[in-house]
Amino acid sequence: MRKRYCIVAQIVLLLWFFLDMTGLYFENKCLVTRSYKEDGICFLIYLITIILFLVKENIGKYIVIGWMSMWLVIQLMCHEWYTIFNSGFMGSLDGKIKYFSKTIHWIDVEGKYIPDVYHTILHILILCTLTITIIYSIRNRRKT
C-alpha cells in the first residue's frame, strides 16, 4: 500500500471532521451542529498527528494510529453503546435522543437512540482510515 492512500484517507477524515467545527445546516435540520467548543481540541490533536505523520513518519504513524484508536473507542462508547444497551456514560438515553433530534437520521425509532448520518459516516471513516494506516504501517515496516 502506498503512503498516498493513507494520506488521502487521513485528509478525507479530517475534512469530514472539520464539518463538526463549522456545522452544516439545512433549513430545520442539520447534518452536524457547530461543535468547535466541545470538539475543537480533538480536531487540533488529530491535525497535529497527521502533520507529525507527514514530517516524522517513523513515530508519526504510531501516534496517529494511537489517537485514531482512542477516538474510535470514544465514539463507539458515546454513540453505538447507547444504541446497543439503551444507556451509556455520557448522560441519559433521553438526553442523547433530544440532543441529536434536529440532526439528519437514517431512521427514527421512538425511544431508541440511533446514530445520525454524520456520526455513522464519521465512524466508518475513522475505522477505514485506521485500518488503512495500520496496513500501511505493517507493510512499510516489512520493507525496512
BALOBA-1460 file (C-alpha; in Angstrom, 3 decimals):
// residues 144
<rec num="1" residu="m" x="0.000" y="0.000" z="0.000"/>
<rec num="2" residu="r" x="1.289" y="3.423" z="-0.860"/>
<rec num="3" residu="k" x="1.600" y="6.298" z="1.538"/>
<rec num="4" residu="r" x="-0.605" y="8.484" z="-0.645"/>
<rec num="5" residu="y" x="-3.635" y="6.205" z="0.005"/>
<rec num="6" residu="c" x="-3.034" y="6.610" z="3.690"/>
<rec num="7" residu="i" x="-2.700" y="10.384" z="3.373"/>
<rec num="8" residu="v" x="-5.843" y="10.665" z="1.213"/>
<rec num="9" residu="a" x="-7.824" y="8.694" z="3.800"/>
<rec num="10" residu="q" x="-6.471" y="10.931" z="6.591"/>
<rec num="11" residu="i" x="-7.407" y="14.099" z="4.682"/>
<rec num="12" residu="v" x="-10.915" y="12.864" z="3.845"/>
<rec num="13" residu="l" x="-11.486" y="12.062" z="7.525"/>
<rec num="14" residu="l" x="-10.039" y="15.432" z="8.571"/>
<rec num="15" residu="l" x="-12.339" y="17.268" z="6.140"/>
<rec num="16" residu="w" x="-15.379" y="15.325" z="7.356"/>
<rec num="17" residu="f" x="-14.413" y="16.064" z="10.965"/>
<rec num="18" residu="f" x="-13.993" y="19.749" z="10.018"/>
<rec num="19" residu="l" x="-17.755" y="19.862" z="9.372"/>
<rec num="20" residu="d" x="-18.087" y="19.409" z="13.143"/>
<rec num="21" residu="m" x="-16.117" y="22.628" z="13.611"/>
<rec num="22" residu="t" x="-18.320" y="24.703" z="11.285"/>
<rec num="23" residu="g" x="-21.652" y="22.890" z="11.365"/>
<rec num="24" residu="l" x="-23.730" y="22.112" z="8.298"/>
<rec num="25" residu="y" x="-27.358" y="23.210" z="8.418"/>
<rec num="26" residu="f" x="-30.346" y="22.699" z="6.108"/>
<rec num="27" residu="e" x="-33.481" y="24.693" z="6.978"/>
<rec num="28" residu="n" x="-34.859" y="22.977" z="10.130"/>
<rec num="29" residu="k" x="-32.392" y="20.051" z="10.138"/>
<rec num="30" residu="c" x="-28.656" y="19.825" z="10.268"/>
<rec num="31" residu="l" x="-26.066" y="17.261" z="9.310"/>
<rec num="32" residu="v" x="-23.915" y="18.268" z="12.273"/>
<rec num="33" residu="t" x="-24.029" y="21.172" z="14.702"/>
<rec num="34" residu="r" x="-21.123" y="23.561" z="15.121"/>
<rec num="35" residu="s" x="-19.209" y="21.968" z="17.976"/>
<rec num="36" residu="y" x="-15.778" y="23.546" z="17.915"/>
<rec num="37" residu="k" x="-16.067" y="24.409" z="21.623"/>
<rec num="38" residu="e" x="-16.655" y="20.756" z="22.525"/>
<rec num="39" residu="d" x="-14.543" y="19.028" z="19.859"/>
<rec num="40" residu="g" x="-12.029" y="21.680" z="18.802"/>
<rec num="41" residu="i" x="-9.187" y="20.279" z="20.878"/>
<rec num="42" residu="c" x="-9.780" y="16.810" z="19.389"/>
<rec num="43" residu="f" x="-9.691" y="18.311" z="15.901"/>
<rec num="44" residu="l" x="-6.394" y="20.053" z="16.651"/>
<rec num="45" residu="i" x="-4.883" y="16.890" z="18.122"/>
<rec num="46" residu="y" x="-5.879" y="14.919" z="15.041"/>
<rec num="47" residu="l" x="-4.470" y="17.629" z="12.756"/>
<rec num="48" residu="i" x="-1.177" y="17.601" z="14.691"/>
<rec num="49" residu="t" x="-0.963" y="13.786" z="14.481"/>
<rec num="50" residu="i" x="-1.444" y="13.959" z="10.704"/>
<rec num="51" residu="i" x="1.254" y="16.613" z="10.373"/>
<rec num="52" residu="l" x="3.540" y="14.519" z="12.558"/>
<rec num="53" residu="f" x="2.834" y="11.507" z="10.352"/>
<rec num="54" residu="l" x="3.791" y="13.562" z="7.291"/>
<rec num="55" residu="v" x="7.024" y="15.024" z="8.662"/>
<rec num="56" residu="k" x="8.224" y="12.274" z="11.034"/>
<rec num="57" residu="e" x="6.632" y="9.134" z="9.633"/>
<rec num="58" residu="n" x="8.520" y="6.612" z="11.781"/>
<rec num="59" residu="i" x="6.997" y="7.911" z="15.013"/>
<rec num="60" residu="g" x="4.032" y="9.761" z="13.495"/>
<rec num="61" residu="k" x="2.359" y="6.630" z="12.142"/>
<rec num="62" residu="y" x="2.199" y="5.135" z="15.643"/>
<rec num="63" residu="i" x="0.908" y="8.346" z="17.191"/>
<rec num="64" residu="v" x="-1.810" y="8.740" z="14.544"/>
<rec num="65" residu="i" x="-2.796" y="5.058" z="14.972"/>
<rec num="66" residu="g" x="-2.930" y="5.504" z="18.750"/>
<rec num="67" residu="w" x="-5.020" y="8.660" z="18.547"/>
<rec num="68" residu="m" x="-7.436" y="7.221" z="15.996"/>
<rec num="69" residu="s" x="-7.838" y="4.035" z="18.063"/>
<rec num="70" residu="m" x="-8.751" y="6.054" z="21.152"/>
<rec num="71" residu="w" x="-11.044" y="8.275" z="19.076"/>
<rec num="72" residu="l" x="-12.864" y="5.260" z="17.647"/>
<rec num="73" residu="v" x="-13.383" y="3.727" z="21.098"/>
<rec num="74" residu="i" x="-14.678" y="7.030" z="22.480"/>
<rec num="75" residu="q" x="-17.045" y="7.460" z="19.525"/>
<rec num="76" residu="l" x="-18.377" y="3.925" z="19.943"/>
<rec num="77" residu="m" x="-18.946" y="4.497" z="23.663"/>
<rec num="78" residu="c" x="-20.683" y="7.826" z="23.010"/>
<rec num="79" residu="h" x="-22.956" y="6.555" z="20.232"/>
<rec num="80" residu="e" x="-23.244" y="2.854" z="19.447"/>
<rec num="81" residu="w" x="-23.163" y="1.918" z="23.148"/>
<rec num="82" residu="y" x="-26.455" y="3.803" z="23.611"/>
<rec num="83" residu="t" x="-27.970" y="2.004" z="20.636"/>
<rec num="84" residu="i" x="-26.981" y="-1.444" z="21.883"/>
<rec num="85" residu="f" x="-27.526" y="-1.054" z="25.640"/>
<rec num="86" residu="n" x="-30.131" y="1.776" z="25.825"/>
<rec num="87" residu="s" x="-27.891" y="3.657" z="28.271"/>
<rec num="88" residu="g" x="-24.391" y="4.998" z="28.419"/>
<rec num="89" residu="f" x="-21.675" y="7.003" z="30.104"/>
<rec num="90" residu="m" x="-22.404" y="10.429" z="28.648"/>
<rec num="91" residu="g" x="-25.792" y="11.258" z="30.076"/>
<rec num="92" residu="s" x="-29.210" y="9.705" z="29.798"/>
<rec num="93" residu="l" x="-30.688" y="7.976" z="26.777"/>
<rec num="94" residu="d" x="-33.476" y="10.581" z="26.610"/>
<rec num="95" residu="g" x="-30.906" y="13.376" z="26.761"/>
<rec num="96" residu="k" x="-28.941" y="11.813" z="23.904"/>
<rec num="97" residu="i" x="-32.086" y="11.423" z="21.781"/>
<rec num="98" residu="k" x="-33.128" y="15.023" z="22.471"/>
<rec num="99" residu="y" x="-29.637" y="16.445" z="21.800"/>
<rec num="100" residu="f" x="-29.477" y="14.848" z="18.341"/>
<rec num="101" residu="s" x="-33.181" y="15.299" z="17.485"/>
<rec num="102" residu="k" x="-32.557" y="18.061" z="14.919"/>
<rec num="103" residu="t" x="-29.864" y="16.155" z="13.024"/>
<rec num="104" residu="i" x="-30.427" y="14.075" z="9.900"/>
<rec num="105" residu="h" x="-31.023" y="10.406" z="10.707"/>
<rec num="106" residu="w" x="-31.120" y="7.241" z="8.639"/>
<rec num="107" residu="i" x="-34.132" y="6.074" z="10.639"/>
<rec num="108" residu="d" x="-36.024" y="7.266" z="13.706"/>
<rec num="109" residu="v" x="-37.184" y="4.749" z="16.280"/>
<rec num="110" residu="e" x="-39.279" y="6.067" z="19.155"/>
<rec num="111" residu="g" x="-37.356" y="5.803" z="22.455"/>
<rec num="112" residu="k" x="-34.233" y="4.405" z="20.760"/>
<rec num="113" residu="y" x="-31.026" y="6.287" z="20.005"/>
<rec num="114" residu="i" x="-29.705" y="5.579" z="16.518"/>
<rec num="115" residu="p" x="-26.533" y="7.475" z="15.497"/>
<rec num="116" residu="d" x="-27.260" y="10.186" z="12.962"/>
<rec num="117" residu="v" x="-25.908" y="10.297" z="9.409"/>
<rec num="118" residu="y" x="-22.900" y="12.457" z="10.289"/>
<rec num="119" residu="h" x="-21.724" y="10.204" z="13.114"/>
<rec num="120" residu="t" x="-22.337" y="6.988" z="11.187"/>
<rec num="121" residu="i" x="-20.178" y="8.240" z="8.318"/>
<rec num="122" residu="l" x="-17.601" y="9.586" z="10.799"/>
<rec num="123" residu="h" x="-17.312" y="6.193" z="12.485"/>
<rec num="124" residu="i" x="-16.950" y="4.401" z="9.155"/>
<rec num="125" residu="l" x="-14.280" y="6.886" z="8.043"/>
<rec num="126" residu="i" x="-12.364" y="6.524" z="11.321"/>
<rec num="127" residu="l" x="-12.459" y="2.726" z="11.039"/>
<rec num="128" residu="c" x="-11.424" y="2.711" z="7.362"/>
<rec num="129" residu="t" x="-8.662" y="5.283" z="7.864"/>
<rec num="130" residu="l" x="-7.372" y="3.446" z="10.920"/>
<rec num="131" residu="t" x="-7.339" y="0.162" z="9.006"/>
<rec num="132" residu="i" x="-5.546" y="1.701" z="6.008"/>
<rec num="133" residu="t" x="-2.964" y="3.316" z="8.300"/>
<rec num="134" residu="i" x="-2.325" y="0.067" z="10.180"/>
<rec num="135" residu="i" x="-1.944" y="-1.892" z="6.931"/>
<rec num="136" residu="y" x="0.409" y="0.779" z="5.565"/>
<rec num="137" residu="s" x="2.480" y="0.704" z="8.774"/>
<rec num="138" residu="i" x="2.756" y="-3.095" z="8.764"/>
<rec num="139" residu="r" x="3.723" y="-3.259" z="5.096"/>
<rec num="140" residu="n" x="6.140" y="-0.361" z="5.433"/>
<rec num="141" residu="r" x="7.816" y="-1.972" z="8.465"/>
<rec num="142" residu="r" x="8.424" y="-5.169" z="6.498"/>
<rec num="143" residu="k" x="10.224" y="-3.232" z="3.749"/>
<rec num="144" residu="t" x="12.729" y="-1.625" z="6.119"/>
